């Protein structure tokens, strides 16, 4: 029997439907790169993701469950080669977890709804938050903002 790819996230005591998908379902729905990043905690090489240098007015959604995560109004060029934001669209859009992989101490950023791995957050960002949400393009889907 196929088990869920990652533990489920809980929000207000309700397990989101998106996180009850099996590993096989995630593999079928996502590209191999998106699966590797979001379900296996992978990282794309710097300066290779499709959004690292994008300046288009947009909202960035989770590629797995389409929850809104980041807005281009908070996107900036961090010089790291990954899309960087100084804040998520809402405080509860993402969840944070300690990450001690590869002998480092970092804070992992996950989608609150489906626990997809998105990237990491660091305390070296610009004002007003001082945070750098360093995300993987493969974990995001860009949706253009409507112009009036």
Residue pairs with C-beta under 8 A, 6 or more apart in sequence:
2 22
2 23
2 24
2 25
3 22
3 23
4 19
4 20
4 21
4 22
4 23
5 21
5 22
5 23
5 26
5 39
5 40
6 19
6 39
6 115
6 116
7 19
7 115
8 15
8 16
8 19
8 20
8 115
9 15
9 16
9 19
9 95
9 110
9 111
9 112
9 113
9 114
9 115
11 92
11 112
11 113
16 65
16 113
16 114
18 64
18 65
18 113
18 114
19 113
19 114
19 115
21 29
23 39
26 35
26 38
26 39
26 64
27 35
29 64
30 38
30 39
30 63
30 64
31 138
33 44
33 138
34 63
34 64
34 138
34 139
36 42
36 138
37 43
37 44
37 117
37 136
37 138
37 139
38 62
38 63
38 64
38 111
38 116
38 117
38 118
38 138
38 139
39 64
39 116
39 117
40 117
41 101
41 108
41 117
42 117
42 136
42 138
43 119
43 136
44 82
44 136
44 137
44 138
45 81
46 52
46 80
46 81
46 82
47 81
48 81
49 81
49 82
49 83
49 136
49 137
49 138
50 137
51 60
51 83
51 137
51 140
51 142
52 81
52 82
52 83
52 137
53 77
54 72
54 75
54 83
54 142
55 72
55 75
56 72
56 142
56 144
57 72
57 73
57 144
57 145
57 147
58 71
58 72
58 142
58 143
58 144
58 145
59 68
59 70
59 71
59 72
59 89
59 142
59 143
59 145
60 68
60 69
60 70
60 71
60 72
60 83
60 85
60 135
60 140
60 141
60 142
60 143
61 67
61 68
61 69
61 140
61 141
61 142
61 143
62 69
62 111
62 113
62 114
62 116
62 118
62 139
62 140
62 141
63 116
63 138
63 139
63 140
63 141
64 111
64 114
64 116
64 139
65 111
65 113
65 114
65 116
66 141
67 93
67 111
67 112
67 113
67 114
68 89
68 90
68 93
69 88
69 89
69 93
69 94
69 111
69 118
69 135
69 140
70 83
70 85
70 87
70 88
70 89
70 93
70 133
70 135
70 140
71 85
71 89
72 145
74 85
74 86
74 87
75 83
75 84
75 85
76 84
76 85
76 86
76 125
76 126
77 84
78 84
78 125
78 132
78 134
80 132
80 134
82 119
82 134
82 135
82 136
82 137
83 134
83 135
83 136
83 137
83 140
84 125
84 132
84 133
84 134
84 135
85 132
85 133
85 135
86 125
86 126
86 127
86 128
86 129
86 130
86 131
86 132
86 133
87 129
87 131
87 133
88 94
88 133
92 112
93 111
93 112
94 109
94 110
94 111
94 112
94 118
94 133
95 109
95 110
95 111
95 112
95 115
96 107
96 108
96 109
96 110
96 121
97 107
97 108
97 110
98 105
98 106
98 107
98 108
99 105
99 106
99 107
99 108
99 120
100 106
106 120
106 122
107 120
107 121
107 122
108 117
108 119
108 120
109 117
109 118
109 119
109 120
109 121
109 133
109 135
110 116
110 117
110 118
111 118
111 139
116 139
117 136
117 139
118 133
118 135
118 136
118 139
118 140
119 133
119 134
119 135
119 136
119 139
120 134
121 131
121 132
121 133
121 134
122 131
122 132
122 134
123 130
123 131
123 132
124 130
124 132
125 131
125 132
125 133
126 132
